Amino acid sequence: MEYSNKQDKSRKQGISTEAGEIRQNDRQMLYKVPVVITIFFWIIKIMATTVGETGADYMIEKLNLGLTNTTIVMSILLIIILLIQFKARVYVPSIYWLTVVLISVVGTLVTDNLTDNLGVPLQMTTIFFMVALMVTFVAWYVSEKTLSIHSIYTIKREAFYWLSILFTFALGTAAGDLIAEGLDLGYLMSALIFAALIGLVTIAHYVFKMSAVLAFWIAYILTRPFGASLGDYLSQSQHAGGLGLGTSGTSIIFLLIIIILVFYLTKTRRDAPSLTVELGKS
């Protein structure tokens, strides 16, 4: 695999990294996801996770769409934005993060359907999605010999990437609800537990040199139940153990934060890779 982050070489290859443009060349493609992982990535990820939890509750309860109708509507929207994301030849922050927000909502709804509509216990949904995620990772690695987000530059790898993310959201929802509600620890305690686990992963990576790929995916999984527990704590009534901000208030606040940060990344391109890859040499 050959990388190039020199502007002059990029021009020779017919690529403008600043404008995110690429000439017609079947052997070259820009990365489709943010591979420069900054603090903004994790902030937006947690915000998107929280919106997935509170947004789903808002549509089900406040808009009276019900669980089934909300699932259908959001799944259709997710399919549409995924098609746009797959069609893009370069990482576009607004498209990418809209996909994450929608997949967060759908991941939440998938777990809620299994639990509320089909009566599957949270313990079973947690185990099921954990196994589904592991199977996806194994299939991804066997097929591509890597799980690195620095390698997402083919349709096949991007498909594995988004499927993995869907399962992380579904798993995180089940695990978060299991600890907060199933074990009756409360939303705040659940959020603190997952925050501590994320802290341990951070220490393991930076101090004990845990693999960057392993650390990323563990943190990605843990931020889902952390964000979901945080969203429930902020939105639920004080009687239910929350702060009582409501699902609409919490969703609006976090959506505004996401929009501001995505606009910032679009303008500064701090997380946009200047690297290109020649597909025939990967």
C-alpha positions in Angstrom: 0.0 0.0 0.0 1.5 3.3 -1.0 0.6 6.6 0.8 1.2 10.2 -0.3 0.6 13.3 1.7 2.7 15.7 -0.4 0.7 18.2 -2.3 2.9 18.1 -5.4 2.7 14.4 -5.7 -1.1 14.6 -5.3 -1.3 17.0 -8.2 0.8 14.7 -10.4 -1.7 11.9 -9.6 -4.6 14.2 -10.6 -6.0 14.7 -7.1 -6.9 17.8 -5.3 -6.9 16.9 -1.6 -8.1 20.3 -0.4 -11.2 20.4 -2.6 -11.8 16.7 -2.2 -11.8 16.1 -6.0 -10.6 13.2 -8.0 -10.2 12.7 -11.7 -11.4 9.7 -13.5 -8.9 7.0 -12.6 -10.1 3.5 -11.7 -6.9 2.8 -9.7 -7.2 5.7 -7.3 -9.7 6.6 -4.6 -9.8 8.8 -1.6 -10.7 7.6 1.9 -14.4 7.5 2.7 -14.2 7.9 6.5 -12.3 10.2 8.9 -9.0 8.5 9.5 -7.5 11.4 11.4 -9.2 10.7 14.7 -9.4 13.9 16.7 -11.2 14.8 19.9 -14.0 16.2 17.7 -14.6 12.7 16.3 -15.3 11.3 19.8 -17.4 14.3 20.8 -19.6 14.0 17.7 -19.8 10.2 18.1 -21.1 10.5 21.7 -23.5 13.3 20.7 -24.8 11.2 17.8 -25.2 8.2 20.2 -27.2 10.3 22.6 -29.4 11.7 19.7 -30.0 8.1 18.6 -31.4 7.3 22.0 -33.4 10.5 22.7 -34.4 11.0 19.0 -35.9 7.5 18.8 -37.8 8.1 22.1 -39.0 11.5 20.8 -40.5 10.1 17.6 -42.1 7.2 19.3 -43.6 9.1 22.2 -43.9 12.8 21.3 -44.8 12.3 17.6 -46.9 9.3 18.4 -45.4 7.3 15.5 -45.0 4.2 17.6 -42.1 1.9 17.6 -42.9 0.1 14.3 -43.6 3.2 12.2 -40.6 5.0 13.6 -38.4 2.0 12.7 -39.8 1.9 9.1 -39.3 5.6 8.5 -35.8 5.8 10.0 -34.7 2.7 8.2 -35.8 4.1 4.8 -33.9 7.4 5.6 -30.8 5.4 6.6 -30.9 3.4 3.3 -31.2 6.6 1.3 -28.2 8.3 3.0 -26.2 5.1 2.9 -26.6 5.0 -0.9 -25.4 8.6 -1.0 -22.4 7.8 1.2 -21.4 4.8 -0.9 -21.8 6.8 -4.1 -19.4 9.5 -2.8 -15.8 9.1 -3.9 -14.4 11.0 -1.0 -15.0 11.6 2.7 -17.7 14.3 3.2 -18.2 15.2 6.9 -21.9 16.2 6.6 -22.8 13.0 4.7 -20.7 10.7 6.9 -22.0 12.1 10.2 -25.6 12.1 9.0 -25.1 8.4 8.3 -23.8 7.9 11.8 -26.7 9.7 13.4 -29.3 7.8 11.4 -27.5 4.4 12.0 -27.5 5.3 15.7 -31.3 5.8 15.7 -31.9 2.6 13.7 -29.5 0.6 15.9 -31.5 1.8 19.0 -34.8 0.9 17.3 -33.6 -2.6 16.3 -32.8 -3.4 20.0 -36.1 -1.8 21.2 -38.1 -3.9 18.7 -36.5 -7.1 19.9 -37.0 -6.1 23.6 -40.4 -4.4 23.5 -42.2 -6.0 20.5 -40.8 -9.5 20.6 -40.1 -9.7 24.4 -36.5 -10.8 24.0 -34.6 -10.2 27.3 -31.9 -7.6 27.4 -29.4 -10.3 28.4 -30.2 -12.2 25.2 -30.1 -9.1 22.9 -26.7 -8.1 24.4 -25.3 -11.6 23.7 -26.8 -11.8 20.3 -25.4 -8.5 19.1 -22.0 -9.2 20.7 -21.8 -12.4 18.7 -23.1 -10.7 15.5 -20.4 -8.0 15.9 -17.7 -10.6 16.4 -18.8 -12.6 13.4 -18.7 -9.4 11.3 -15.2 -8.6 12.5 -14.0 -12.1 11.8 -15.5 -12.1 8.3 -14.0 -8.6 7.7 -10.6 -9.7 8.8 -10.6 -13.0 6.9 -11.7 -11.2 3.7 -9.5 -8.1 4.0 -6.7 -9.0 6.5 -7.3 -5.8 8.4 -9.9 -4.1 10.6 -8.2 -0.7 10.4 -10.3 2.4 9.7 -7.2 3.6 7.7 -8.1 1.0 5.1 -11.6 2.1 4.2 -11.2 2.9 0.5 -13.2 0.1 -1.2 -16.9 -0.5 -1.3 -16.5 -4.0 0.3 -14.5 -2.6 3.2 -16.9 0.3 3.7 -19.8 -2.2 3.8 -18.1 -4.2 6.6 -17.4 -0.8 8.3 -21.0 0.3 8.4 -22.4 -3.1 9.3 -20.0 -3.2 12.2 -21.1 0.3 13.3 -24.8 -0.8 13.2 -24.0 -3.7 15.4 -22.0 -1.5 17.9 -25.0 0.8 18.2 -27.5 -2.1 18.7 -25.1 -3.8 21.2 -24.5 -0.6 23.1 -28.2 0.1 23.4 -28.8 -3.4 24.8 -25.8 -3.3 27.1 -26.6 0.2 28.4 -30.3 -0.7 29.1 -29.2 -3.9 30.7 -26.9 -2.1 33.2 -29.1 0.9 33.8 -32.5 -0.8 33.9 -32.0 -4.5 34.1 -29.5 -4.3 36.9 -31.3 -1.2 38.3 -28.1 0.8 38.7 -29.7 4.0 37.2 -28.7 6.1 34.2 -26.0 8.2 35.9 -24.2 5.2 37.4 -24.4 3.4 34.1 -22.9 6.4 32.3 -20.1 6.6 34.9 -19.3 2.9 34.5 -18.9 3.1 30.8 -16.9 6.4 31.1 -14.5 4.6 33.4 -14.2 1.7 31.0 -13.4 4.2 28.1 -10.8 5.7 30.4 -9.2 2.3 31.0 -9.1 1.6 27.2 -7.4 5.0 26.7 -4.8 4.2 29.4 -4.2 0.8 27.9 -3.5 2.3 24.5 -1.3 5.2 25.4 0.5 3.7 28.4 0.5 0.0 27.8 0.6 0.2 24.0 -2.6 -1.6 23.2 -3.2 -2.0 19.5 -4.6 1.1 18.0 -7.2 -0.9 16.0 -8.3 -2.9 19.0 -8.5 0.2 21.2 -10.5 2.1 18.6 -13.2 -0.5 18.2 -13.5 -1.2 22.0 -13.9 2.6 22.6 -16.3 2.9 19.7 -18.5 0.1 21.2 -18.3 1.6 24.8 -19.2 5.2 23.7 -22.6 3.8 22.5 -23.9 2.7 26.0 -22.1 5.7 27.5 -24.0 8.1 25.2 -27.3 6.3 25.6 -27.1 6.3 29.4 -26.1 10.0 29.3 -29.0 10.8 27.0 -31.5 8.9 29.2 -30.1 10.7 32.3 -30.5 14.1 30.7 -33.9 13.4 29.2 -35.8 11.2 31.7 -37.9 12.8 34.4 -36.5 13.2 37.9 -38.9 10.6 39.1 -37.3 8.1 36.7 -33.8 9.1 37.8 -33.0 11.7 35.2 -32.6 15.5 35.0 -35.9 16.1 33.2 -34.7 17.9 30.2 -37.0 15.9 28.0 -36.2 14.0 24.8 -36.9 17.0 22.5 -34.7 19.4 24.5 -31.8 16.9 24.8 -32.1 16.0 21.1 -32.1 19.6 20.0 -29.1 20.6 22.1 -27.0 17.7 21.0 -28.0 18.1 17.3 -26.9 21.7 17.4 -23.5 20.7 18.9 -23.2 18.1 16.1 -24.1 20.6 13.4 -21.6 23.2 14.7 -18.7 20.7 14.9 -19.5 19.1 11.5 -19.5 22.6 10.0 -16.2 23.3 11.7 -14.6 20.1 10.3 -16.0 20.8 6.9 -14.3 24.2 6.9 -11.0 23.3 8.5 -10.8 19.7 7.2 -8.9 18.7 10.3 -10.1 15.2 10.1 -9.9 14.9 6.3 -7.0 12.8 5.2 -4.6 14.2 2.6 -3.6 10.6 1.9 -4.5 8.8 -1.3 -4.2 5.1 -2.1 -3.6 3.2 -5.3 -6.0 0.4 -5.2 -4.0 -2.0 -7.2 -1.1 -1.8 -4.7 -3.0 -2.3 -1.4 
